């Protein structure tokens, strides 16, 4: 039962997380592919079994941004980025 719940939540989170496309930021770990980083962030999101898909999606997005990945649909620069024509990221 626990295994089925884990697999189900992982698939649900993968579905939630697929709304955004991600691009590697200058601070992302170059050893990790997008799929590997998505897997790490999906595994680290918390779900207590209630209807909290939106919270899990927010946790996933926070994890991706904290890992140095940027949403591809939102072009912005981090503190170490020298492309001054881009707005700064939050």
N, CA, C and O atoms as a CHARMM CRD file, in Angstrom:
* protein
*
  360
    1    1 UNK  N      0.82700  -1.19600   0.00000 PROA 1      0.00000
    2    1 UNK  CA     0.00000   0.00000   0.00000 PROA 1      0.00000
    3    1 UNK  C      0.86700   1.25400   0.00000 PROA 1      0.00000
    4    1 UNK  O      0.61000   2.18800  -0.75900 PROA 1      0.00000
    5    2 UNK  N      1.89500   1.27700   0.84900 PROA 2      0.00000
    6    2 UNK  CA     2.76400   2.44900   0.92700 PROA 2      0.00000
    7    2 UNK  C      3.48600   2.67400  -0.40000 PROA 2      0.00000
    8    2 UNK  O      3.66000   3.81200  -0.83500 PROA 2      0.00000
    9    3 UNK  N      3.90400   1.58200  -1.03900 PROA 3      0.00000
   10    3 UNK  CA     4.57700   1.68000  -2.33100 PROA 3      0.00000
   11    3 UNK  C      3.63500   2.26700  -3.37600 PROA 3      0.00000
   12    3 UNK  O      4.03200   3.13400  -4.15400 PROA 3      0.00000
   13    4 UNK  N      2.40200   1.80400  -3.39500 PROA 4      0.00000
   14    4 UNK  CA     1.42100   2.30400  -4.36100 PROA 4      0.00000
   15    4 UNK  C      1.15300   3.78600  -4.13400 PROA 4      0.00000
   16    4 UNK  O      1.01400   4.54300  -5.09500 PROA 4      0.00000
   17    5 UNK  N      1.07800   4.20400  -2.88700 PROA 5      0.00000
   18    5 UNK  CA     0.86600   5.60900  -2.56100 PROA 5      0.00000
   19    5 UNK  C      2.05500   6.45200  -3.01200 PROA 5      0.00000
   20    5 UNK  O      1.88000   7.54500  -3.55000 PROA 5      0.00000
   21    6 UNK  N      3.25900   5.94400  -2.79300 PROA 6      0.00000
   22    6 UNK  CA     4.46800   6.66300  -3.20700 PROA 6      0.00000
   23    6 UNK  C      4.51400   6.81300  -4.71900 PROA 6      0.00000
   24    6 UNK  O      4.80300   7.89600  -5.22600 PROA 6      0.00000
   25    7 UNK  N      4.23400   5.74400  -5.44000 PROA 7      0.00000
   26    7 UNK  CA     4.23900   5.79700  -6.89700 PROA 7      0.00000
   27    7 UNK  C      3.14800   6.74100  -7.39200 PROA 7      0.00000
   28    7 UNK  O      3.37100   7.53000  -8.31100 PROA 7      0.00000
   29    8 UNK  N      1.99200   6.65800  -6.79100 PROA 8      0.00000
   30    8 UNK  CA     0.88300   7.53300  -7.18800 PROA 8      0.00000
   31    8 UNK  C      1.19400   8.99900  -6.97800 PROA 8      0.00000
   32    8 UNK  O      0.91200   9.82800  -7.84300 PROA 8      0.00000
   33    9 UNK  N      1.77600   9.32300  -5.83100 PROA 9      0.00000
   34    9 UNK  CA     2.11200  10.71500  -5.55000 PROA 9      0.00000
   35    9 UNK  C      3.23200  11.20400  -6.46400 PROA 9      0.00000
   36    9 UNK  O      3.22400  12.35800  -6.89200 PROA 9      0.00000
   37   10 UNK  N      4.18700  10.34100  -6.76300 PROA 10     0.00000
   38   10 UNK  CA     5.26900  10.72900  -7.67000 PROA 10     0.00000
   39   10 UNK  C      4.71000  11.04400  -9.04800 PROA 10     0.00000
   40   10 UNK  O      5.11000  12.03000  -9.66600 PROA 10     0.00000
   41   11 UNK  N      3.79300  10.22100  -9.53700 PROA 11     0.00000
   42   11 UNK  CA     3.18700  10.48100 -10.83900 PROA 11     0.00000
   43   11 UNK  C      2.34700  11.74200 -10.81000 PROA 11     0.00000
   44   11 UNK  O      2.34300  12.51000 -11.77200 PROA 11     0.00000
   45   12 UNK  N      1.64200  11.96200  -9.72400 PROA 12     0.00000
   46   12 UNK  CA     0.83800  13.17500  -9.59400 PROA 12     0.00000
   47   12 UNK  C      1.72100  14.41000  -9.56800 PROA 12     0.00000
   48   12 UNK  O      1.41800  15.41400 -10.21200 PROA 12     0.00000
   49   13 UNK  N      2.81300  14.33300  -8.82000 PROA 13     0.00000
   50   13 UNK  CA     3.72500  15.47000  -8.75000 PROA 13     0.00000
   51   13 UNK  C      4.39800  15.71900 -10.08500 PROA 13     0.00000
   52   13 UNK  O      4.60400  16.87000 -10.47100 PROA 13     0.00000
   53   14 UNK  N      4.73600  14.67200 -10.78100 PROA 14     0.00000
   54   14 UNK  CA     5.34100  14.84100 -12.09800 PROA 14     0.00000
   55   14 UNK  C      4.35600  15.52600 -13.03800 PROA 14     0.00000
   56   14 UNK  O      4.74800  16.34400 -13.87100 PROA 14     0.00000
   57   15 UNK  N      3.09100  15.19100 -12.90100 PROA 15     0.00000
   58   15 UNK  CA     2.07500  15.85500 -13.70600 PROA 15     0.00000
   59   15 UNK  C      1.93400  17.31500 -13.34500 PROA 15     0.00000
   60   15 UNK  O      1.78200  18.15800 -14.23000 PROA 15     0.00000
   61   16 UNK  N      1.97900  17.63400 -12.06000 PROA 16     0.00000
   62   16 UNK  CA     1.88500  19.02500 -11.63100 PROA 16     0.00000
   63   16 UNK  C      3.10300  19.80900 -12.08000 PROA 16     0.00000
   64   16 UNK  O      2.99000  20.95400 -12.51600 PROA 16     0.00000
   65   17 UNK  N      4.24900  19.19700 -11.97200 PROA 17     0.00000
   66   17 UNK  CA     5.48500  19.90600 -12.26800 PROA 17     0.00000
   67   17 UNK  C      5.68500  20.12300 -13.75700 PROA 17     0.00000
   68   17 UNK  O      6.49900  20.95700 -14.15400 PROA 17     0.00000
   69   18 UNK  N      4.96700  19.39500 -14.57800 PROA 18     0.00000
   70   18 UNK  CA     5.20400  19.50800 -16.01500 PROA 18     0.00000
   71   18 UNK  C      4.59300  20.76200 -16.61200 PROA 18     0.00000
   72   18 UNK  O      4.78000  21.01700 -17.80200 PROA 18     0.00000
   73   19 UNK  N      3.86000  21.56400 -15.81900 PROA 19     0.00000
   74   19 UNK  CA     3.28600  22.79500 -16.33200 PROA 19     0.00000
   75   19 UNK  C      4.36400  23.80100 -16.71900 PROA 19     0.00000
   76   19 UNK  O      4.14700  24.61700 -17.61400 PROA 19     0.00000
   77   20 UNK  N      5.49600  23.75900 -16.07500 PROA 20     0.00000
   78   20 UNK  CA     6.58200  24.69800 -16.33600 PROA 20     0.00000
   79   20 UNK  C      7.68600  24.01700 -17.12800 PROA 20     0.00000
   80   20 UNK  O      7.95100  22.82600 -16.96800 PROA 20     0.00000
   81   21 UNK  N      8.32000  24.80100 -17.98300 PROA 21     0.00000
   82   21 UNK  CA     9.53800  24.33200 -18.61800 PROA 21     0.00000
   83   21 UNK  C     10.69200  25.04500 -17.93500 PROA 21     0.00000
   84   21 UNK  O     10.58700  26.21800 -17.57500 PROA 21     0.00000
   85   22 UNK  N     11.77600  24.33700 -17.76300 PROA 22     0.00000
   86   22 UNK  CA    12.90700  24.84600 -17.00100 PROA 22     0.00000
   87   22 UNK  C     14.13700  24.94900 -17.87400 PROA 22     0.00000
   88   22 UNK  O     14.32400  24.16600 -18.80600 PROA 22     0.00000
   89   23 UNK  N     14.96700  25.91500 -17.56700 PROA 23     0.00000
   90   23 UNK  CA    16.24400  26.07600 -18.24800 PROA 23     0.00000
   91   23 UNK  C     17.33700  26.19800 -17.18600 PROA 23     0.00000
   92   23 UNK  O     17.11000  26.73200 -16.10000 PROA 23     0.00000
   93   24 UNK  N     18.49900  25.70500 -17.51200 PROA 24     0.00000
   94   24 UNK  CA    19.60600  25.72000 -16.55300 PROA 24     0.00000
   95   24 UNK  C     20.05500  27.15800 -16.32500 PROA 24     0.00000
   96   24 UNK  O     20.37000  27.87600 -17.27300 PROA 24     0.00000
   97   25 UNK  N     20.08100  27.56800 -15.07000 PROA 25     0.00000
   98   25 UNK  CA    20.59600  28.87600 -14.70900 PROA 25     0.00000
   99   25 UNK  C     22.09400  28.80500 -14.46800 PROA 25     0.00000
  100   25 UNK  O     22.66900  27.71600 -14.46200 PROA 25     0.00000
  101   26 UNK  N     22.72900  29.94300 -14.27100 PROA 26     0.00000
  102   26 UNK  CA    24.17700  29.94400 -14.08400 PROA 26     0.00000
  103   26 UNK  C     24.62400  29.28100 -12.78000 PROA 26     0.00000
  104   26 UNK  O     25.79300  28.92100 -12.64500 PROA 26     0.00000
  105   27 UNK  N     23.71900  29.11500 -11.82700 PROA 27     0.00000
  106   27 UNK  CA    24.07500  28.52300 -10.54200 PROA 27     0.00000
  107   27 UNK  C     23.63600  27.06800 -10.39900 PROA 27     0.00000
  108   27 UNK  O     23.78100  26.48200  -9.32600 PROA 27     0.00000
  109   28 UNK  N     23.09900  26.47800 -11.47600 PROA 28     0.00000
  110   28 UNK  CA    22.65700  25.08500 -11.43300 PROA 28     0.00000
  111   28 UNK  C     23.86200  24.14800 -11.45900 PROA 28     0.00000
  112   28 UNK  O     24.90000  24.46400 -12.04100 PROA 28     0.00000
  113   29 UNK  N     23.70700  23.00300 -10.82400 PROA 29     0.00000
  114   29 UNK  CA    24.77100  22.00200 -10.79700 PROA 29     0.00000
  115   29 UNK  C     24.95900  21.43500 -12.20900 PROA 29     0.00000
  116   29 UNK  O     24.04000  20.81600 -12.74600 PROA 29     0.00000
  117   30 UNK  N     26.12500  21.63400 -12.81200 PROA 30     0.00000
  118   30 UNK  CA    26.31700  21.16400 -14.19200 PROA 30     0.00000
  119   30 UNK  C     26.35300  19.64100 -14.33000 PROA 30     0.00000
  120   30 UNK  O     26.26600  19.11600 -15.44000 PROA 30     0.00000
  121   31 UNK  N     26.48200  18.93500 -13.21000 PROA 31     0.00000
  122   31 UNK  CA    26.53400  17.47100 -13.26900 PROA 31     0.00000
  123   31 UNK  C     25.14400  16.84600 -13.34700 PROA 31     0.00000
  124   31 UNK  O     25.01500  15.66900 -13.68500 PROA 31     0.00000
  125   32 UNK  N     24.10100  17.62100 -13.03700 PROA 32     0.00000
  126   32 UNK  CA    22.74100  17.08100 -13.04300 PROA 32     0.00000
  127   32 UNK  C     21.99500  17.49600 -14.30000 PROA 32     0.00000
  128   32 UNK  O     22.02800  18.66000 -14.70000 PROA 32     0.00000
  129   33 UNK  N     21.32600  16.53900 -14.91600 PROA 33     0.00000
  130   33 UNK  CA    20.45400  16.85300 -16.04500 PROA 33     0.00000
  131   33 UNK  C     19.13700  17.38700 -15.50200 PROA 33     0.00000
  132   33 UNK  O     18.87000  17.30800 -14.30300 PROA 33     0.00000
  133   34 UNK  N     18.32600  17.92600 -16.38800 PROA 34     0.00000
  134   34 UNK  CA    17.01200  18.41900 -15.97800 PROA 34     0.00000
  135   34 UNK  C     16.18700  17.29100 -15.36600 PROA 34     0.00000
  136   34 UNK  O     15.51800  17.48900 -14.35200 PROA 34     0.00000
  137   35 UNK  N     16.23200  16.11600 -15.97500 PROA 35     0.00000
  138   35 UNK  CA    15.45300  14.98700 -15.46300 PROA 35     0.00000
  139   35 UNK  C     15.91100  14.57800 -14.06300 PROA 35     0.00000
  140   35 UNK  O     15.08700  14.25700 -13.20600 PROA 35     0.00000
  141   36 UNK  N     17.21600  14.59000 -13.83600 PROA 36     0.00000
  142   36 UNK  CA    17.73400  14.23900 -12.50900 PROA 36     0.00000
  143   36 UNK  C     17.31300  15.27000 -11.46400 PROA 36     0.00000
  144   36 UNK  O     16.92400  14.90700 -10.35400 PROA 36     0.00000
  145   37 UNK  N     17.39000  16.55900 -11.81800 PROA 37     0.00000
  146   37 UNK  CA    16.99600  17.60000 -10.87100 PROA 37     0.00000
  147   37 UNK  C     15.50100  17.54000 -10.59600 PROA 37     0.00000
  148   37 UNK  O     15.07500  17.70700  -9.45300 PROA 37     0.00000
  149   38 UNK  N     14.70400  17.30500 -11.62800 PROA 38     0.00000
  150   38 UNK  CA    13.25200  17.17700 -11.43300 PROA 38     0.00000
  151   38 UNK  C     12.94000  16.00200 -10.51100 PROA 38     0.00000
  152   38 UNK  O     12.05500  16.09600  -9.66000 PROA 38     0.00000
  153   39 UNK  N     13.66400  14.89800 -10.67700 PROA 39     0.00000
  154   39 UNK  CA    13.44400  13.72900  -9.81900 PROA 39     0.00000
  155   39 UNK  C     13.78400  14.04600  -8.37100 PROA 39     0.00000
  156   39 UNK  O     13.05300  13.65400  -7.46200 PROA 39     0.00000
  157   40 UNK  N     14.89300  14.75500  -8.14900 PROA 40     0.00000
  158   40 UNK  CA    15.26600  15.12100  -6.78000 PROA 40     0.00000
  159   40 UNK  C     14.22000  16.02900  -6.15000 PROA 40     0.00000
  160   40 UNK  O     13.83100  15.83400  -4.99900 PROA 40     0.00000
  161   41 UNK  N     13.77000  17.01300  -6.90200 PROA 41     0.00000
  162   41 UNK  CA    12.78000  17.94000  -6.35300 PROA 41     0.00000
  163   41 UNK  C     11.42100  17.26300  -6.15300 PROA 41     0.00000
  164   41 UNK  O     10.71300  17.56000  -5.19100 PROA 41     0.00000
  165   42 UNK  N     11.06300  16.36100  -7.05500 PROA 42     0.00000
  166   42 UNK  CA     9.80400  15.63400  -6.88700 PROA 42     0.00000
  167   42 UNK  C      9.84500  14.75700  -5.63900 PROA 42     0.00000
  168   42 UNK  O      8.85100  14.63700  -4.92300 PROA 42     0.00000
  169   43 UNK  N     10.99900  14.14600  -5.38500 PROA 43     0.00000
  170   43 UNK  CA    11.12700  13.27200  -4.21200 PROA 43     0.00000
  171   43 UNK  C     11.13400  14.06800  -2.92000 PROA 43     0.00000
  172   43 UNK  O     10.77200  13.54100  -1.86800 PROA 43     0.00000
  173   44 UNK  N     11.54200  15.33300  -2.98100 PROA 44     0.00000
  174   44 UNK  CA    11.65000  16.12000  -1.75400 PROA 44     0.00000
  175   44 UNK  C     10.38100  16.88800  -1.41400 PROA 44     0.00000
  176   44 UNK  O     10.29500  17.47800  -0.33700 PROA 44     0.00000
  177   45 UNK  N      9.40000  16.89600  -2.30100 PROA 45     0.00000
  178   45 UNK  CA     8.15800  17.60600  -1.98600 PROA 45     0.00000
  179   45 UNK  C      7.35500  16.79600  -0.99700 PROA 45     0.00000
  180   45 UNK  O      7.37200  15.56600  -1.02500 PROA 45     0.00000
  181   46 UNK  N      6.66000  17.48100  -0.13500 PROA 46     0.00000
  182   46 UNK  CA     5.93300  16.83700   0.94900 PROA 46     0.00000
  183   46 UNK  C      4.46000  16.73800   0.59700 PROA 46     0.00000
  184   46 UNK  O      3.87100  17.68400   0.07400 PROA 46     0.00000
  185   47 UNK  N      3.88200  15.61200   0.87800 PROA 47     0.00000
  186   47 UNK  CA     2.44500  15.43200   0.72700 PROA 47     0.00000
  187   47 UNK  C      1.96200  14.55200   1.85700 PROA 47     0.00000
  188   47 UNK  O      2.53300  13.49400   2.12400 PROA 47     0.00000
  189   48 UNK  N      0.90600  14.99400   2.52100 PROA 48     0.00000
  190   48 UNK  CA     0.37300  14.20200   3.62500 PROA 48     0.00000
  191   48 UNK  C     -0.86100  13.41100   3.20800 PROA 48     0.00000
  192   48 UNK  O     -1.59300  12.91100   4.06200 PROA 48     0.00000
  193   49 UNK  N     -1.09800  13.29400   1.91000 PROA 49     0.00000
  194   49 UNK  CA    -2.20700  12.49600   1.41500 PROA 49     0.00000
  195   49 UNK  C     -3.47700  13.29600   1.22000 PROA 49     0.00000
  196   49 UNK  O     -4.42300  12.79100   0.61500 PROA 49     0.00000
  197   50 UNK  N     -3.53500  14.51100   1.70300 PROA 50     0.00000
  198   50 UNK  CA    -4.71800  15.34500   1.50400 PROA 50     0.00000
  199   50 UNK  C     -4.63300  15.99600   0.13000 PROA 50     0.00000
  200   50 UNK  O     -3.67200  15.78900  -0.61100 PROA 50     0.00000
  201   51 UNK  N     -5.64700  16.78300  -0.19700 PROA 51     0.00000
  202   51 UNK  CA    -5.66700  17.45800  -1.48800 PROA 51     0.00000
  203   51 UNK  C     -4.73300  18.66300  -1.43900 PROA 51     0.00000
  204   51 UNK  O     -5.17900  19.80000  -1.28600 PROA 51     0.00000
  205   52 UNK  N     -3.46300  18.40900  -1.56800 PROA 52     0.00000
  206   52 UNK  CA    -2.48800  19.49700  -1.49400 PROA 52     0.00000
  207   52 UNK  C     -1.58100  19.50600  -2.71500 PROA 52     0.00000
  208   52 UNK  O     -0.38100  19.75400  -2.59900 PROA 52     0.00000
  209   53 UNK  N     -2.14300  19.24000  -3.86800 PROA 53     0.00000
  210   53 UNK  CA    -1.36500  19.23600  -5.10200 PROA 53     0.00000
  211   53 UNK  C     -0.76400  20.59000  -5.40900 PROA 53     0.00000
  212   53 UNK  O      0.35300  20.67800  -5.92000 PROA 53     0.00000
  213   54 UNK  N     -1.51000  21.66200  -5.09500 PROA 54     0.00000
  214   54 UNK  CA    -0.97900  23.00200  -5.34800 PROA 54     0.00000
  215   54 UNK  C      0.23200  23.27500  -4.46500 PROA 54     0.00000
  216   54 UNK  O      1.21700  23.86100  -4.91500 PROA 54     0.00000
  217   55 UNK  N      0.15700  22.85100  -3.21300 PROA 55     0.00000
  218   55 UNK  CA     1.30000  23.04800  -2.30600 PROA 55     0.00000
  219   55 UNK  C      2.50800  22.23200  -2.78500 PROA 55     0.00000
  220   55 UNK  O      3.63900  22.71700  -2.75800 PROA 55     0.00000
  221   56 UNK  N      2.26400  21.00800  -3.21700 PROA 56     0.00000
  222   56 UNK  CA     3.35500  20.17100  -3.71900 PROA 56     0.00000
  223   56 UNK  C      3.98500  20.80900  -4.96100 PROA 56     0.00000
  224   56 UNK  O      5.20300  20.75600  -5.13600 PROA 56     0.00000
  225   57 UNK  N      3.16300  21.40900  -5.81900 PROA 57     0.00000
  226   57 UNK  CA     3.68200  22.07600  -7.00400 PROA 57     0.00000
  227   57 UNK  C      4.52700  23.28900  -6.61300 PROA 57     0.00000
  228   57 UNK  O      5.57600  23.53500  -7.20700 PROA 57     0.00000
  229   58 UNK  N      4.06800  24.04800  -5.61200 PROA 58     0.00000
  230   58 UNK  CA     4.83800  25.20000  -5.13200 PROA 58     0.00000
  231   58 UNK  C      6.16800  24.74600  -4.53300 PROA 58     0.00000
  232   58 UNK  O      7.20800  25.35400  -4.78400 PROA 58     0.00000
  233   59 UNK  N      6.12700  23.68000  -3.74400 PROA 59     0.00000
  234   59 UNK  CA     7.36200  23.14200  -3.15900 PROA 59     0.00000
  235   59 UNK  C      8.33300  22.69900  -4.24900 PROA 59     0.00000
  236   59 UNK  O      9.53900  22.92200  -4.14900 PROA 59     0.00000
  237   60 UNK  N      7.79500  22.07000  -5.28900 PROA 60     0.00000
  238   60 UNK  CA     8.62800  21.63500  -6.40000 PROA 60     0.00000
  239   60 UNK  C      9.28800  22.83300  -7.08000 PROA 60     0.00000
  240   60 UNK  O     10.49100  22.82000  -7.34400 PROA 60     0.00000
  241   61 UNK  N      8.49400  23.86800  -7.36400 PROA 61     0.00000
  242   61 UNK  CA     9.02600  25.06200  -8.02400 PROA 61     0.00000
  243   61 UNK  C     10.08400  25.74700  -7.17100 PROA 61     0.00000
  244   61 UNK  O     11.09500  26.20900  -7.69900 PROA 61     0.00000
  245   62 UNK  N      9.87000  25.82000  -5.87200 PROA 62     0.00000
  246   62 UNK  CA    10.85100  26.41700  -4.96100 PROA 62     0.00000
  247   62 UNK  C     12.14100  25.61100  -4.98800 PROA 62     0.00000
  248   62 UNK  O     13.23000  26.18400  -5.02400 PROA 62     0.00000
  249   63 UNK  N     12.02800  24.29500  -4.97000 PROA 63     0.00000
  250   63 UNK  CA    13.20200  23.42400  -5.01500 PROA 63     0.00000
  251   63 UNK  C     13.97800  23.63400  -6.31300 PROA 63     0.00000
  252   63 UNK  O     15.20600  23.72000  -6.29300 PROA 63     0.00000
  253   64 UNK  N     13.27800  23.71600  -7.43000 PROA 64     0.00000
  254   64 UNK  CA    13.95900  23.91000  -8.71300 PROA 64     0.00000
  255   64 UNK  C     14.68300  25.24900  -8.74700 PROA 64     0.00000
  256   64 UNK  O     15.82900  25.32300  -9.19100 PROA 64     0.00000
  257   65 UNK  N     14.02700  26.30700  -8.28100 PROA 65     0.00000
  258   65 UNK  CA    14.67300  27.62100  -8.27100 PROA 65     0.00000
  259   65 UNK  C     15.85600  27.64500  -7.31900 PROA 65     0.00000
  260   65 UNK  O     16.89200  28.23200  -7.62900 PROA 65     0.00000
  261   66 UNK  N     15.70900  27.01000  -6.16400 PROA 66     0.00000
  262   66 UNK  CA    16.80600  26.96200  -5.19500 PROA 66     0.00000
  263   66 UNK  C     17.98800  26.15800  -5.73100 PROA 66     0.00000
  264   66 UNK  O     19.12500  26.37200  -5.30900 PROA 66     0.00000
  265   67 UNK  N     17.73200  25.24600  -6.64400 PROA 67     0.00000
  266   67 UNK  CA    18.79200  24.43000  -7.24100 PROA 67     0.00000
  267   67 UNK  C     19.45000  25.11000  -8.43300 PROA 67     0.00000
  268   67 UNK  O     20.33800  24.53800  -9.06500 PROA 67     0.00000
  269   68 UNK  N     19.01800  26.32700  -8.74000 PROA 68     0.00000
  270   68 UNK  CA    19.64800  27.08100  -9.80700 PROA 68     0.00000
  271   68 UNK  C     18.95700  27.02500 -11.15000 PROA 68     0.00000
  272   68 UNK  O     19.46500  27.57300 -12.12800 PROA 68     0.00000
  273   69 UNK  N     17.80600  26.37200 -11.22100 PROA 69     0.00000
  274   69 UNK  CA    17.08100  26.28100 -12.48100 PROA 69     0.00000
  275   69 UNK  C     16.10600  27.44200 -12.57700 PROA 69     0.00000
  276   69 UNK  O     15.56800  27.89600 -11.56700 PROA 69     0.00000
  277   70 UNK  N     15.87800  27.92300 -13.79800 PROA 70     0.00000
  278   70 UNK  CA    14.98300  29.04100 -14.03800 PROA 70     0.00000
  279   70 UNK  C     13.83100  28.58800 -14.91900 PROA 70     0.00000
  280   70 UNK  O     13.99900  27.73300 -15.78900 PROA 70     0.00000
  281   71 UNK  N     12.66300  29.16400 -14.68800 PROA 71     0.00000
  282   71 UNK  CA    11.53700  28.87100 -15.56800 PROA 71     0.00000
  283   71 UNK  C     11.84700  29.43900 -16.93600 PROA 71     0.00000
  284   71 UNK  O     12.20700  30.61000 -17.05800 PROA 71     0.00000
  285   72 UNK  N     11.71200  28.62800 -17.95700 PROA 72     0.00000
  286   72 UNK  CA    12.08200  29.04100 -19.31300 PROA 72     0.00000
  287   72 UNK  C     11.16600  30.14300 -19.82400 PROA 72     0.00000
  288   72 UNK  O     11.58100  30.95000 -20.65600 PROA 72     0.00000
  289   73 UNK  N      9.94300  30.19000 -19.34900 PROA 73     0.00000
  290   73 UNK  CA     9.01300  31.20800 -19.82500 PROA 73     0.00000
  291   73 UNK  C      9.20200  32.53900 -19.09800 PROA 73     0.00000
  292   73 UNK  O      8.51900  33.51800 -19.40000 PROA 73     0.00000
  293   74 UNK  N     10.11100  32.57200 -18.15700 PROA 74     0.00000
  294   74 UNK  CA    10.35900  33.80700 -17.41800 PROA 74     0.00000
  295   74 UNK  C     11.85600  34.08500 -17.46000 PROA 74     0.00000
  296   74 UNK  O     12.62400  33.48600 -16.70800 PROA 74     0.00000
  297   75 UNK  N     12.25600  34.96600 -18.31400 PROA 75     0.00000
  298   75 UNK  CA    13.67100  35.28300 -18.46700 PROA 75     0.00000
  299   75 UNK  C     14.07800  36.29800 -17.40300 PROA 75     0.00000
  300   75 UNK  O     13.52500  37.39500 -17.33500 PROA 75     0.00000
  301   76 UNK  N     15.03200  35.92700 -16.58800 PROA 76     0.00000
  302   76 UNK  CA    15.53900  36.83000 -15.56300 PROA 76     0.00000
  303   76 UNK  C     16.97900  36.46800 -15.25400 PROA 76     0.00000
  304   76 UNK  O     17.45100  35.40900 -15.66700 PROA 76     0.00000
  305   77 UNK  N     17.67400  37.31400 -14.54500 PROA 77     0.00000
  306   77 UNK  CA    19.07900  37.06600 -14.22700 PROA 77     0.00000
  307   77 UNK  C     19.26100  36.96700 -12.72200 PROA 77     0.00000
  308   77 UNK  O     18.56900  37.62600 -11.94700 PROA 77     0.00000
  309   78 UNK  N     20.19600  36.13900 -12.33400 PROA 78     0.00000
  310   78 UNK  CA    20.55400  35.98700 -10.93000 PROA 78     0.00000
  311   78 UNK  C     21.67600  36.96500 -10.60200 PROA 78     0.00000
  312   78 UNK  O     22.15200  37.68100 -11.48300 PROA 78     0.00000
  313   79 UNK  N     22.09700  36.99900  -9.35100 PROA 79     0.00000
  314   79 UNK  CA    23.12400  37.93400  -8.91800 PROA 79     0.00000
  315   79 UNK  C     24.44500  37.78400  -9.64300 PROA 79     0.00000
  316   79 UNK  O     25.14500  38.77500  -9.85100 PROA 79     0.00000
  317   80 UNK  N     24.80400  36.57500 -10.03200 PROA 80     0.00000
  318   80 UNK  CA    26.08200  36.35900 -10.70900 PROA 80     0.00000
  319   80 UNK  C     25.99000  36.50500 -12.23000 PROA 80     0.00000
  320   80 UNK  O     27.00500  36.40700 -12.92100 PROA 80     0.00000
  321   81 UNK  N     24.80500  36.73500 -12.74800 PROA 81     0.00000
  322   81 UNK  CA    24.60300  36.86500 -14.19100 PROA 81     0.00000
  323   81 UNK  C     24.95700  38.27900 -14.63700 PROA 81     0.00000
  324   81 UNK  O     24.52700  39.24800 -14.01100 PROA 81     0.00000
  325   82 UNK  N     25.72700  38.40800 -15.70000 PROA 82     0.00000
  326   82 UNK  CA    26.16300  39.72000 -16.18000 PROA 82     0.00000
  327   82 UNK  C     25.28500  40.27800 -17.29800 PROA 82     0.00000
  328   82 UNK  O     25.57700  41.34600 -17.83400 PROA 82     0.00000
  329   83 UNK  N     24.23000  39.58200 -17.65000 PROA 83     0.00000
  330   83 UNK  CA    23.34000  40.08000 -18.70500 PROA 83     0.00000
  331   83 UNK  C     22.40700  41.12900 -18.12000 PROA 83     0.00000
  332   83 UNK  O     21.30300  40.80900 -17.68000 PROA 83     0.00000
  333   84 UNK  N     22.84400  42.36500 -18.11500 PROA 84     0.00000
  334   84 UNK  CA    22.12600  43.44400 -17.44200 PROA 84     0.00000
  335   84 UNK  C     20.79300  43.78700 -18.09000 PROA 84     0.00000
  336   84 UNK  O     19.95600  44.42800 -17.45500 PROA 84     0.00000
  337   85 UNK  N     20.57300  43.37900 -19.33300 PROA 85     0.00000
  338   85 UNK  CA    19.32300  43.68900 -19.98700 PROA 85     0.00000
  339   85 UNK  C     18.17200  42.83300 -19.47800 PROA 85     0.00000
  340   85 UNK  O     17.01200  43.15000 -19.73900 PROA 85     0.00000
  341   86 UNK  N     18.46700  41.75500 -18.75700 PROA 86     0.00000
  342   86 UNK  CA    17.40700  40.92500 -18.17600 PROA 86     0.00000
  343   86 UNK  C     17.02700  41.46000 -16.80600 PROA 86     0.00000
  344   86 UNK  O     17.89200  41.94500 -16.07700 PROA 86     0.00000
  345   87 UNK  N     15.74500  41.38300 -16.43700 PROA 87     0.00000
  346   87 UNK  CA    15.36500  41.78500 -15.08100 PROA 87     0.00000
  347   87 UNK  C     15.92200  40.78700 -14.06400 PROA 87     0.00000
  348   87 UNK  O     16.21300  39.64300 -14.41500 PROA 87     0.00000
  349   88 UNK  N     16.06800  41.20300 -12.83400 PROA 88     0.00000
  350   88 UNK  CA    16.57700  40.30100 -11.79500 PROA 88     0.00000
  351   88 UNK  C     15.48800  39.33100 -11.37300 PROA 88     0.00000
  352   88 UNK  O     14.30100  39.65600 -11.40200 PROA 88     0.00000
  353   89 UNK  N     15.90500  38.14500 -10.98400 PROA 89     0.00000
  354   89 UNK  CA    14.98000  37.13200 -10.48000 PROA 89     0.00000
  355   89 UNK  C     14.60500  37.46700  -9.03800 PROA 89     0.00000
  356   89 UNK  O     15.31600  38.18700  -8.33800 PROA 89     0.00000
  357   90 UNK  N     13.48500  36.93100  -8.62800 PROA 90     0.00000
  358   90 UNK  CA    13.05100  37.16000  -7.23400 PROA 90     0.00000
  359   90 UNK  C     13.95500  36.47400  -6.26600 PROA 90     0.00000
  360   90 UNK  O     13.74200  36.55800  -5.05600 PROA 90     0.00000
